[in-house]
Amino acid sequence: MDFTFTLEEEAFRTRLKEWLAVNMKELPRWWAHPDVPGPEIDSEEFHRFSIWWHRKLHQAGFAGITWPIAYGGRGGTLMEEVIFHQEMALHRAPGLTNVHGIGWCGPAILRFGTEVQKKRFIPKILSCEEMWCTFYSEPEAGSDMANVQTRALEEGDHFVVNGQKVWSSHAHLADWAVLLARTDPTAPKHRGLSYLLVDMKTPGITVRPLRNMTGTAEFNETFFDNVRIPRHQIIGEKNMGWYVAAGALEFERSSLGQAIARENTFKDLIRVIQQQGKSNDPLIRYRMAQLFIEVNVAKYLGLRNLTKQLRDGRPGPEGSIGSLFNVELNKRIQEFVMEVQGPYSRLMRGSPHAIEQGRWQYSFLRSRGASIETGTTEIKRNIIAQRVLGLPR
Ligand SMILES: Cc1cc2nc3c(=O)[nH]c(=O)nc-3n(C[C@H](O)[C@H](O)[C@H](O)COP(=O)(O)OP(=O)(O)OC[C@H]3O[C@@H](n4cnc5c(N)ncnc54)[C@H](O)[C@@H]3O)c2cc1C
């Protein structure tokens, strides 16, 4: 695959780099300086900061790079999107914050929604005037998403929703949500689900925060008690929700900058080792060499994945290889940082002796969640085994 960029693409890169050079000066000091204390990731201050930055990127035309101009996107190419993720990661800039909206809720509406739905929702997803969250997982439906039990039964021109969702990231902040619910309890598991849009202000929705092991409350459990959703808020046809959810995820692009993010973490690791005066320890040097190889493997897996997307328009099941390798590599790096820190690894944010304000303790614990959200490592291994290698179930 030829990864040479066209003149237009290089011009796009230059414009983005110039924009970042000017605008990153406005970022608070804690963003770029690990020793400066910053707000908790689940705090009101961090939320306000994330929205402020998202809107700046949007106003500069960097949200929805491949999305149609008619709905507020940039109408650009996949390569421009790649450049965007590369430069953002290289500059260590904060990303867009409406992650679910841009990742899959928007793409679901763009691919399967009506013209009215696209005009109503897409521009406000891009501008982050409306934050989105996702209601797929339930206590009895995670990896086995087709087992969703929450019901949405038709009553006149509404669906009436009853049930419980769990692990709903950002539901406490969201204005709108996508909901996978059972609209035909008699149909086979995959066939009786529908994809509905939920206004979070609708009566009957209760959101309760759940604190994860990092100590922050980023996700929630959500209860639906006779929640009435107008029929026109369905995406695609009734009982076709499974296919809408799967189809929308194919366009999730946030992984495009993942390999550079790993390289950044590796560089940060070198900084910690130097600060700890352990650069000459032969065992540490040996482990670093191994991690360096793996960081480069992640880079080339990313390029292979990109080649596939450029050729076929979608990553296909092979996309799970890079994704699996990346989350597992991140866990290995984070574990190694804990070893390097020795007894200091026990000190969390808030301790005056915690290394770099305890940011590594957070990222170490958070790396576990990253290997569960959007599909566990075991499920990714199953996909690779069955759909790439052709092994039996
Ligand atoms: C940080 C975080 C954020 C999340 N955000 C959201 C969100 O916003 N919205 C949302 O809907 N969900 C969200 N989730 C939920 C996430 O999608 C599920 O946790 C995930 O799909 C796994 O489902 P589960 O927790 O029910 O585990 P289970 O499916 O019960 O799995 C339990 C264990 O069994 C293994 N397992 C299950 N089935 C198989 C199999 N067939 N073969 C081999 N092993 C198997 C799994 O890998 C896992 O180790 C989030 C999760 C996390 C950690």
The ligand as a Gaussian input file, in Angstrom:
#p B3LYP/6-31G(d) Opt

LIG

0 1
 C      -15.049000       1.225000      31.146000
 C      -16.264000       0.595000      30.519000
 C      -17.180000       1.386000      29.847000
 C      -18.324000       0.809000      29.285000
 N      -19.230000       1.624000      28.657000
 C      -20.367000       1.087000      28.155000
 C      -21.381000       1.924000      27.586000
 O      -21.240000       3.142000      27.529000
 N      -22.525000       1.353000      27.148000
 C      -22.727000       0.016000      27.202000
 O      -23.774000      -0.433000      26.739000
 N      -21.803000      -0.814000      27.745000
 C      -20.636000      -0.302000      28.233000
 N      -19.692000      -1.123000      28.807000
 C      -19.991000      -2.539000      28.954000
 C      -19.159000      -3.451000      28.085000
 O      -19.548000      -3.367000      26.734000
 C      -19.335000      -4.873000      28.651000
 O      -18.780000      -4.857000      29.965000
 C      -18.657000      -5.920000      27.829000
 O      -19.314000      -6.061000      26.601000
 C      -18.621000      -7.267000      28.569000
 O      -19.878000      -7.612000      29.011000
 P      -20.136000      -8.050000      30.532000
 O      -19.549000      -7.020000      31.415000
 O      -21.585000      -8.371000      30.678000
 O      -19.278000      -9.373000      30.736000
 P      -19.695000     -10.836000      30.271000
 O      -20.180000     -10.808000      28.877000
 O      -20.583000     -11.429000      31.308000
 O      -18.291000     -11.566000      30.289000
 C      -17.677000     -12.030000      31.499000
 C      -16.373000     -12.706000      31.132000
 O      -16.660000     -13.877000      30.307000
 C      -15.975000     -13.772000      29.062000
 N      -16.828000     -14.285000      27.975000
 C      -18.121000     -13.971000      27.752000
 N      -18.582000     -14.624000      26.655000
 C      -17.536000     -15.339000      26.181000
 C      -17.365000     -16.217000      25.058000
 N      -18.366000     -16.440000      24.213000
 N      -16.145000     -16.770000      24.888000
 C      -15.109000     -16.524000      25.726000
 N      -15.218000     -15.714000      26.812000
 C      -16.410000     -15.134000      27.029000
 C      -15.720000     -12.280000      28.864000
 O      -14.623000     -12.043000      28.015000
 C      -15.464000     -11.825000      30.297000
 O      -14.132000     -12.084000      30.663000
 C      -18.539000      -0.587000      29.382000
 C      -17.606000      -1.380000      30.056000
 C      -16.478000      -0.803000      30.621000
 C      -15.498000      -1.691000      31.332000

